[in-house]
Amino acid sequence: MAAEHDLSAAPGAALPTVFVSHGSPMHALEAGAAGAAWAALGRRLGRPRAILVASAHSETLRPTFGAVAQPETIHDFRGFPPPLYAIRYPAPGAPEVAARARDLLQEQRIDVDIDAARGLDHGAWAPLLYAWPQADVPVAQVSLQTPRGPRHHLLLGKALAPLAREGVLIVGSGHLTHNLREMRSVRDTSVGPAEPYVAQFQDWVRECIDAHDLDRLSGYRRLSAGGARAHPTEEHFLPLFIALGAAAEGYRAERLVDHVEGGVMAMDAYLFHPPR
């Protein structure tokens, strides 16, 4: 990782956007190398005005923004150790960011809903627990529309891009690869060798990102050798497209994490910086 320094945007400048692979819920207890990277990211970015998270664990028919003054910590998983269910991430909500995001999407003739009840799922709070452990940055979530695929989520990101110039950090939280059927253990957070198709897919995605070839990346299920195997379902890959869509034109990509857990769970994370 590059030397740490504050990446908070100057007034009027855009913040970078972020993609993280949030891993097993066990990362909230045993985050390992990913948790260290998330903590370093929080130190580098400083304190944004608010955070908007697109999590793989929130899916609705229409883009839906959480507008809750004090979001609850949702434990959206079963069969894990009791200490995991005791974790709370008591960050304030960001209803005004949700309202602004709704307006931005409606300007693009995208139908939107507001949810005044739903809290933060582990795709949001697990990485934030390490990046902003004081839980003092307001957080809102936006849902995915998985059946509509990558291009729809690129458009959502583009519509939300003005938020990055208004002090809001846009975070896509999913997974670079996510084939739970092939994972050695859903709780296995140990770093080890990747299955060949996983390493190949990591490299292919990075090539597309570095080349700014988002059209090719959007066709990953047809155009990459292992894309469909890496993502039997798409919800964990789509947050990447929101982060890329919201990134400044001509972004500079910085890969923060590139290891693999459980043989098939690539934990890649990226910062998409505004061009210098």
PATIVO-351063 format. One record per residue (C-alpha): x, y, z. Coordinates in nm, 2 decimals. Each point is the difference from the previous one (the first is absolute). Layout:
% residues N
<rec X="X" Y="Y" Z="Z"/>
...
***
This chain:
% residues 276
<rec X="0.00" Y="0.00" Z="0.00"/>
<rec X="0.11" Y="0.35" Z="-0.07"/>
<rec X="0.12" Y="0.22" Z="0.28"/>
<rec X="-0.29" Y="0.13" Z="0.21"/>
<rec X="-0.11" Y="0.36" Z="-0.04"/>
<rec X="-0.32" Y="0.19" Z="0.03"/>
<rec X="-0.21" Y="-0.02" Z="-0.32"/>
<rec X="-0.28" Y="0.22" Z="0.11"/>
<rec X="-0.11" Y="0.22" Z="-0.28"/>
<rec X="0.06" Y="0.37" Z="0.00"/>
<rec X="-0.32" Y="0.21" Z="-0.02"/>
<rec X="-0.16" Y="-0.05" Z="-0.34"/>
<rec X="0.23" Y="-0.30" Z="-0.09"/>
<rec X="-0.14" Y="-0.35" Z="-0.03"/>
<rec X="0.07" Y="-0.27" Z="0.25"/>
<rec X="0.12" Y="-0.33" Z="-0.14"/>
<rec X="-0.25" Y="-0.28" Z="-0.02"/>
<rec X="0.07" Y="-0.34" Z="0.16"/>
<rec X="-0.07" Y="-0.37" Z="-0.07"/>
<rec X="0.06" Y="-0.26" Z="0.28"/>
<rec X="-0.05" Y="-0.37" Z="0.02"/>
<rec X="-0.16" Y="-0.04" Z="0.34"/>
<rec X="0.06" Y="-0.37" Z="0.05"/>
<rec X="-0.16" Y="-0.23" Z="0.24"/>
<rec X="-0.19" Y="0.15" Z="0.30"/>
<rec X="0.29" Y="-0.14" Z="0.21"/>
<rec X="0.21" Y="0.29" Z="-0.12"/>
<rec X="-0.18" Y="0.21" Z="0.25"/>
<rec X="0.17" Y="-0.21" Z="0.27"/>
<rec X="0.31" Y="-0.12" Z="-0.18"/>
<rec X="0.07" Y="0.24" Z="-0.28"/>
<rec X="0.36" Y="-0.09" Z="-0.07"/>
<rec X="0.17" Y="0.16" Z="-0.29"/>
<rec X="-0.32" Y="0.14" Z="-0.14"/>
<rec X="-0.08" Y="0.18" Z="0.33"/>
<rec X="0.35" Y="0.15" Z="0.01"/>
<rec X="-0.06" Y="0.14" Z="-0.35"/>
<rec X="-0.34" Y="0.14" Z="0.09"/>
<rec X="0.15" Y="0.17" Z="0.31"/>
<rec X="0.27" Y="0.15" Z="-0.21"/>
<rec X="-0.25" Y="0.12" Z="-0.25"/>
<rec X="-0.20" Y="0.18" Z="0.27"/>
<rec X="0.32" Y="0.17" Z="0.12"/>
<rec X="0.09" Y="0.11" Z="-0.36"/>
<rec X="-0.35" Y="0.13" Z="-0.09"/>
<rec X="-0.05" Y="0.20" Z="0.32"/>
<rec X="-0.35" Y="0.08" Z="0.10"/>
<rec X="-0.25" Y="0.05" Z="-0.29"/>
<rec X="-0.32" Y="0.19" Z="0.05"/>
<rec X="-0.20" Y="-0.32" Z="-0.04"/>
<rec X="0.03" Y="-0.35" Z="-0.16"/>
<rec X="-0.23" Y="-0.16" Z="-0.25"/>
<rec X="0.04" Y="-0.38" Z="-0.02"/>
<rec X="-0.13" Y="-0.22" Z="-0.28"/>
<rec X="0.00" Y="-0.35" Z="0.17"/>
<rec X="-0.05" Y="-0.34" Z="-0.17"/>
<rec X="-0.23" Y="-0.08" Z="0.29"/>
<rec X="-0.27" Y="0.26" Z="-0.09"/>
<rec X="-0.21" Y="-0.09" Z="-0.31"/>
<rec X="-0.33" Y="0.16" Z="-0.11"/>
<rec X="-0.20" Y="0.05" Z="-0.31"/>
<rec X="0.09" Y="0.37" Z="-0.02"/>
<rec X="0.30" Y="0.20" Z="0.14"/>
<rec X="-0.09" Y="0.05" Z="0.37"/>
<rec X="0.19" Y="0.24" Z="0.23"/>
<rec X="0.00" Y="-0.06" Z="0.37"/>
<rec X="-0.11" Y="0.32" Z="0.18"/>
<rec X="0.02" Y="-0.10" Z="0.36"/>
<rec X="0.12" Y="0.25" Z="0.27"/>
<rec X="0.16" Y="-0.28" Z="0.21"/>
<rec X="0.04" Y="-0.32" Z="-0.21"/>
<rec X="-0.01" Y="-0.33" Z="0.19"/>
<rec X="0.28" Y="-0.25" Z="-0.05"/>
<rec X="-0.15" Y="-0.29" Z="-0.20"/>
<rec X="0.15" Y="-0.34" Z="0.06"/>
<rec X="-0.11" Y="-0.15" Z="-0.33"/>
<rec X="0.16" Y="-0.35" Z="0.04"/>
<rec X="-0.05" Y="-0.31" Z="0.20"/>
<rec X="0.21" Y="-0.27" Z="0.18"/>
<rec X="0.29" Y="0.22" Z="0.10"/>
<rec X="0.16" Y="0.04" Z="0.35"/>
<rec X="-0.21" Y="0.20" Z="0.25"/>
<rec X="0.26" Y="0.28" Z="0.03"/>
<rec X="-0.07" Y="0.09" Z="-0.36"/>
<rec X="-0.36" Y="0.08" Z="0.08"/>
<rec X="0.10" Y="0.22" Z="0.29"/>
<rec X="0.18" Y="0.25" Z="-0.23"/>
<rec X="-0.17" Y="0.33" Z="-0.06"/>
<rec X="0.11" Y="0.28" Z="-0.23"/>
<rec X="-0.19" Y="0.30" Z="0.13"/>
<rec X="0.07" Y="0.25" Z="-0.28"/>
<rec X="-0.26" Y="0.27" Z="-0.06"/>
<rec X="-0.20" Y="-0.02" Z="-0.31"/>
<rec X="0.01" Y="0.25" Z="-0.29"/>
<rec X="-0.36" Y="0.07" Z="-0.10"/>
<rec X="0.10" Y="0.32" Z="-0.17"/>
<rec X="0.25" Y="-0.19" Z="-0.22"/>
<rec X="-0.27" Y="-0.25" Z="-0.08"/>
<rec X="-0.23" Y="0.29" Z="-0.11"/>
<rec X="0.27" Y="0.15" Z="-0.21"/>
<rec X="0.08" Y="-0.33" Z="-0.16"/>
<rec X="-0.37" Y="-0.06" Z="-0.08"/>
<rec X="-0.01" Y="0.34" Z="-0.17"/>
<rec X="0.30" Y="-0.08" Z="-0.21"/>
<rec X="-0.15" Y="-0.32" Z="-0.12"/>
<rec X="-0.33" Y="0.16" Z="-0.07"/>
<rec X="0.17" Y="0.26" Z="-0.22"/>
<rec X="0.11" Y="-0.29" Z="-0.21"/>
<rec X="-0.35" Y="-0.14" Z="-0.02"/>
<rec X="0.08" Y="-0.29" Z="0.23"/>
<rec X="-0.28" Y="-0.11" Z="0.23"/>
<rec X="0.12" Y="0.00" Z="0.36"/>
<rec X="-0.14" Y="-0.11" Z="0.34"/>
<rec X="0.09" Y="0.12" Z="0.35"/>
<rec X="0.01" Y="-0.24" Z="0.29"/>
<rec X="-0.04" Y="0.16" Z="0.34"/>
<rec X="0.05" Y="-0.32" Z="0.20"/>
<rec X="0.28" Y="-0.22" Z="-0.12"/>
<rec X="0.33" Y="0.01" Z="0.17"/>
<rec X="0.36" Y="-0.10" Z="-0.11"/>
<rec X="0.07" Y="-0.35" Z="-0.11"/>
<rec X="0.34" Y="-0.17" Z="0.05"/>
<rec X="0.11" Y="0.10" Z="-0.35"/>
<rec X="0.00" Y="0.35" Z="0.13"/>
<rec X="0.09" Y="-0.02" Z="0.37"/>
<rec X="0.27" Y="-0.27" Z="0.00"/>
<rec X="0.26" Y="0.21" Z="-0.21"/>
<rec X="-0.11" Y="0.33" Z="0.16"/>
<rec X="0.06" Y="-0.15" Z="0.34"/>
<rec X="0.37" Y="0.00" Z="-0.08"/>
<rec X="0.02" Y="0.30" Z="-0.23"/>
<rec X="-0.19" Y="0.24" Z="0.23"/>
<rec X="-0.01" Y="-0.18" Z="0.34"/>
<rec X="-0.14" Y="0.31" Z="0.18"/>
<rec X="-0.32" Y="-0.04" Z="-0.20"/>
<rec X="-0.02" Y="0.38" Z="-0.02"/>
<rec X="-0.05" Y="0.03" Z="-0.38"/>
<rec X="-0.37" Y="0.00" Z="-0.12"/>
<rec X="-0.08" Y="-0.30" Z="-0.21"/>
<rec X="-0.28" Y="-0.07" Z="-0.26"/>
<rec X="-0.04" Y="-0.30" Z="-0.22"/>
<rec X="-0.13" Y="-0.04" Z="-0.36"/>
<rec X="-0.13" Y="-0.34" Z="-0.12"/>
<rec X="0.08" Y="-0.20" Z="-0.31"/>
<rec X="-0.23" Y="-0.12" Z="-0.28"/>
<rec X="0.18" Y="-0.32" Z="-0.08"/>
<rec X="-0.21" Y="-0.11" Z="-0.30"/>
<rec X="0.08" Y="0.32" Z="-0.18"/>
<rec X="0.37" Y="-0.08" Z="-0.02"/>
<rec X="0.33" Y="0.20" Z="-0.01"/>
<rec X="-0.10" Y="0.27" Z="-0.25"/>
<rec X="-0.29" Y="0.11" Z="0.22"/>
<rec X="0.23" Y="0.03" Z="0.30"/>
<rec X="0.25" Y="0.20" Z="-0.20"/>
<rec X="-0.28" Y="0.25" Z="-0.08"/>
<rec X="-0.09" Y="0.01" Z="0.36"/>
<rec X="0.35" Y="0.09" Z="0.09"/>
<rec X="0.02" Y="0.27" Z="-0.26"/>
<rec X="-0.32" Y="0.15" Z="0.13"/>
<rec X="0.14" Y="0.00" Z="0.35"/>
<rec X="0.34" Y="0.15" Z="-0.10"/>
<rec X="-0.08" Y="0.35" Z="0.11"/>
<rec X="0.00" Y="-0.12" Z="0.36"/>
<rec X="0.37" Y="-0.07" Z="-0.01"/>
<rec X="0.05" Y="0.38" Z="-0.06"/>
<rec X="-0.22" Y="0.07" Z="0.30"/>
<rec X="0.21" Y="-0.18" Z="0.26"/>
<rec X="-0.19" Y="-0.34" Z="-0.02"/>
<rec X="0.22" Y="-0.31" Z="-0.03"/>
<rec X="-0.17" Y="-0.25" Z="-0.24"/>
<rec X="0.09" Y="-0.36" Z="0.09"/>
<rec X="-0.08" Y="-0.32" Z="-0.19"/>
<rec X="0.01" Y="-0.30" Z="0.24"/>
<rec X="-0.01" Y="-0.34" Z="-0.17"/>
<rec X="0.26" Y="-0.25" Z="-0.11"/>
<rec X="0.23" Y="-0.03" Z="-0.29"/>
<rec X="-0.08" Y="-0.37" Z="-0.01"/>
<rec X="-0.28" Y="-0.17" Z="0.19"/>
<rec X="-0.06" Y="-0.37" Z="-0.05"/>
<rec X="-0.10" Y="-0.13" Z="0.34"/>
<rec X="-0.06" Y="-0.35" Z="-0.14"/>
<rec X="0.37" Y="-0.03" Z="-0.07"/>
<rec X="0.13" Y="0.17" Z="0.32"/>
<rec X="0.18" Y="-0.23" Z="0.23"/>
<rec X="-0.19" Y="0.15" Z="0.30"/>
<rec X="-0.23" Y="0.30" Z="0.01"/>
<rec X="0.19" Y="0.10" Z="0.32"/>
<rec X="0.34" Y="-0.06" Z="-0.15"/>
<rec X="0.18" Y="0.34" Z="0.00"/>
<rec X="0.35" Y="-0.14" Z="-0.04"/>
<rec X="0.20" Y="0.13" Z="-0.29"/>
<rec X="0.12" Y="-0.27" Z="-0.24"/>
<rec X="0.05" Y="-0.10" Z="-0.36"/>
<rec X="-0.27" Y="0.09" Z="-0.24"/>
<rec X="-0.17" Y="-0.24" Z="-0.23"/>
<rec X="0.13" Y="0.07" Z="-0.35"/>
<rec X="-0.33" Y="0.14" Z="-0.14"/>
<rec X="-0.01" Y="0.24" Z="0.30"/>
<rec X="0.34" Y="0.14" Z="-0.06"/>
<rec X="-0.07" Y="0.03" Z="-0.37"/>
<rec X="-0.32" Y="0.19" Z="0.07"/>
<rec X="0.17" Y="0.23" Z="0.24"/>
<rec X="0.25" Y="0.09" Z="-0.27"/>
<rec X="-0.26" Y="0.04" Z="-0.27"/>
<rec X="-0.21" Y="0.24" Z="0.21"/>
<rec X="0.31" Y="0.20" Z="0.09"/>
<rec X="0.09" Y="0.03" Z="-0.37"/>
<rec X="-0.36" Y="0.13" Z="-0.08"/>
<rec X="0.02" Y="0.25" Z="0.29"/>
<rec X="0.34" Y="0.13" Z="-0.09"/>
<rec X="-0.10" Y="0.04" Z="-0.37"/>
<rec X="-0.33" Y="0.17" Z="0.10"/>
<rec X="-0.17" Y="-0.26" Z="-0.21"/>
<rec X="-0.33" Y="-0.01" Z="0.20"/>
<rec X="-0.20" Y="-0.12" Z="-0.30"/>
<rec X="0.22" Y="-0.31" Z="-0.02"/>
<rec X="-0.01" Y="-0.04" Z="0.38"/>
<rec X="-0.38" Y="0.02" Z="-0.02"/>
<rec X="0.00" Y="-0.31" Z="-0.23"/>
<rec X="0.21" Y="-0.20" Z="0.24"/>
<rec X="-0.22" Y="-0.31" Z="-0.01"/>
<rec X="0.05" Y="-0.03" Z="-0.38"/>
<rec X="0.35" Y="0.15" Z="-0.04"/>
<rec X="0.20" Y="-0.14" Z="0.29"/>
<rec X="0.10" Y="-0.36" Z="0.03"/>
<rec X="-0.11" Y="-0.04" Z="0.37"/>
<rec X="-0.26" Y="0.27" Z="0.05"/>
<rec X="-0.31" Y="-0.21" Z="0.03"/>
<rec X="0.18" Y="-0.25" Z="0.22"/>
<rec X="0.13" Y="0.28" Z="0.22"/>
<rec X="-0.35" Y="0.14" Z="0.04"/>
<rec X="-0.27" Y="-0.27" Z="-0.02"/>
<rec X="-0.23" Y="0.29" Z="0.10"/>
<rec X="0.09" Y="0.36" Z="-0.07"/>
<rec X="-0.09" Y="0.20" Z="0.31"/>
<rec X="0.35" Y="-0.01" Z="0.15"/>
<rec X="0.16" Y="0.14" Z="-0.32"/>
<rec X="-0.24" Y="0.28" Z="-0.07"/>
<rec X="0.12" Y="0.24" Z="0.27"/>
<rec X="0.32" Y="0.03" Z="-0.20"/>
<rec X="-0.20" Y="0.16" Z="-0.28"/>
<rec X="-0.16" Y="0.26" Z="0.22"/>
<rec X="0.35" Y="0.10" Z="0.13"/>
<rec X="0.13" Y="0.01" Z="-0.35"/>
<rec X="-0.29" Y="0.19" Z="-0.13"/>
<rec X="0.03" Y="0.26" Z="0.27"/>
<rec X="0.37" Y="0.04" Z="-0.04"/>
<rec X="0.13" Y="0.31" Z="-0.17"/>
<rec X="0.05" Y="-0.02" Z="-0.38"/>
<rec X="0.36" Y="-0.10" Z="-0.06"/>
<rec X="0.03" Y="-0.16" Z="0.35"/>
<rec X="0.33" Y="-0.14" Z="0.12"/>
<rec X="-0.05" Y="-0.35" Z="0.15"/>
<rec X="0.19" Y="-0.11" Z="0.30"/>
<rec X="-0.02" Y="-0.36" Z="0.11"/>
<rec X="0.00" Y="-0.02" Z="0.38"/>
<rec X="-0.05" Y="-0.38" Z="0.06"/>
<rec X="0.07" Y="-0.29" Z="-0.24"/>
<rec X="0.01" Y="-0.31" Z="0.21"/>
<rec X="-0.24" Y="-0.30" Z="0.00"/>
<rec X="-0.16" Y="-0.18" Z="0.29"/>
<rec X="-0.14" Y="-0.35" Z="0.01"/>
<rec X="0.15" Y="-0.07" Z="-0.35"/>
<rec X="-0.28" Y="0.18" Z="-0.19"/>
<rec X="-0.09" Y="0.32" Z="0.18"/>
<rec X="0.20" Y="0.28" Z="-0.15"/>
<rec X="0.02" Y="0.29" Z="0.24"/>
<rec X="0.10" Y="0.27" Z="-0.24"/>
<rec X="-0.07" Y="0.36" Z="0.09"/>
<rec X="0.05" Y="0.31" Z="-0.21"/>
<rec X="0.01" Y="0.38" Z="0.04"/>
<rec X="-0.10" Y="0.19" Z="-0.31"/>
<rec X="0.18" Y="0.34" Z="0.03"/>
<rec X="-0.10" Y="0.31" Z="-0.20"/>
<rec X="0.27" Y="0.06" Z="-0.26"/>
<rec X="0.28" Y="0.23" Z="0.10"/>
***
